[in-house]
Structure formats: C-alpha cells, structure tokens
C-alpha cells in the first residue's frame, strides 16, 4: 500500500479499505460502530502497508465468503490477520508454482558451443587479471566506470 498511498494519498486508500471492511461487515451481518470501523481500517493499513490494497480486498472477500473458516460473528485484527495470512500464503504458493513451471521447461542446449574452450579462455583471463599491476587494475576500473557513465 505504500506505493498506492504515494500515488493516491492516505485518504483515498483509507476510503477503499473502509469500503472493503464495510462490505465484509455487511456480508457477515456484524454490527460495528463507525469509530471501530475507522480504527480497524487504520490498523489494517498500518500492519499491511507493504501489501497491496487488492490483497487486502481479496482476503476480506474470501473471508466473507467463508473460504477461511468460521468468523464467529466478529471482525477484528485477529480475524483479518488470519485471512491475510491465508491470502498471502495462497498467493505465494501460486507464484512458486508458476516459477517451478517455468524452471521445469527444458532449455535447449546452445548449438556449437565449445565449453572446454570457453573454460580455458576464462582461466586465461583470470590468470592475466592476477598478473596485472595495481596501476593497470586502477586504470581498468577507471575505464569501466567512465564507460558506464556515458550510457
């Protein structure tokens, strides 16, 4: 929410969180005073400032729908924390599965690559680098930094 607070302002983010909490409260049939709702929304923003508004809204929606178990007719930070844990865990598992899927795809081996020659060339480069004087090393470093500044 940090980026969203920077982009839209704390008032707009608070309104969105309060609206999501209001929908959740209404859906669960829970009574809550406006001051309690405001306090809960402030707590949610404070605790989950590094997560997105969308994650909070999805967690509240899924919790309201009963995907995370029984609420026992209450909505407080304990319940929201449990829902957010479940939401973020599900999101992490999904991301991990996507990563593993990409990782498991076979990468074709590069054709016509002489790995022995490559290894030999790298060893030679390391040997030459070790033999350089301090003055030569300083010049190479200066040249590298200077070339990167131009880009």
N, C-alpha and C positions, 0 to 999 in steps of 0.2 A: 504494500500500500504506500510505501514511501514515495515511489515514482508517481503514483496516482495522486497523492497529496500534493506533490510538487506541481503536477500538471493541472489539477482541478481545484485544489485548495482543500483545507481540512473541513470546511463547512459542507462542501459537496460530498466528500467521502463520508462524513458523519450522516448526512441525509440518506445516502444509499444504504449504509449499514443499518440505520434505524428503520428504513423501509423494509429491508430484508428480515430484520428481527420482528417487526410488526406483523408481517405476513406469517412468519413462523408461529408467533404467539396466537394469532387469529386461527391459524390452521390447527393448532393443538388445543384450542379452546381454553387458553390460560388467561387469567386476569393479571395485568401488570400496570402499575401506575406510570405516568409519563416520566417521573423522576427516576424510577427504577429502570425504565427502558433507556433513558439517556445515559445512566450510569453503566448499564450493560454494554451499550454501544461504544462508550468511551473505553471500557475495559477491553473489548474485542479489538478495537483499533490499537490500543497500547500493546497488547500481547501479540497480535498478529500483524504488526506493522511491516514485517518483512515478506508477508504473503500477499497475494492479490485479493482484491475485492471479490473477484469471481470465485476464488477458492472458498471464501467465507460464505458467499451466497449459495454455492453448490452444497457446502456442508450443512447449512441451515435447511435448504430444500430437502436434501436426502434425510436429514434427521426428522424433519416434519413429516416426511412420507414413511417413517418407521424403518428405514433401512439400517439404522444403527441400534435398534432395540427400543425398549420402552422408555418413555421420558418420566413417567410417574407424575404427570401434570405439573411439571416445573421446568423452567428455563432459566438457568444461571450459568456462571462461568464454568462450573464443573461439567455441566452438560455440553456446553459449547466446546470446551477443551476436548472432551471425548469425541465429539463429532468431527472437530478439526483434525484430531489425530487420525481418525479413520479416513477422512477425505485426503489428507496429505500422504498417508500410507498407501492408499489406493492409487494415487497419482504417481508416487514413487515406483510402485510395482509396475504400472503401465509404462513408465519411462524406461525402467530397467528391461522390461520385455522387448520394447522397441529397440533398445541398444543391443540386446543379445541377438535379436533377429538380424540386425544389420551386421553384427560381428560374425554371425554364423554363415553369412553369404560367402560363397567361395570367391576369393580374389584370384583372378587369373595371374599366373606367373608371367613376368615380363619376358618377352622373347629376346633371344640373342644377347643376354646379359652374361658377361663373364665375371662371375662373382669372385673367383680366385684372383683375377687381375685387379678387380676393384679393391679387394682386401690388401693386395700387395701395394697398390698405389697409395692407399690410406696410410699404411705403415710407413712408407717412404716419406709422405707428407709430415707425419708425426716426427720422424727422425730429423728431417730438415728443420722443423719448427724448434725442436730441442737444441739444435746446434746454433740457432740464431743468437747474436749478441743482444744485450739489453737495449742498445741503441736501435738495432734493427727491429726488435719487438715493439719498442715505443713508436717507431715510425709506422709500422704496420697498423698499430692500434689507432694512431692519429689519422691515417689514411682511411681506415674503416669508418671511424666516426665522422670524418669530413664528408665521405661519400653518402652516408646515411642522412646527413643534414640537408643535402641538396634535394633529396627525394621528398 
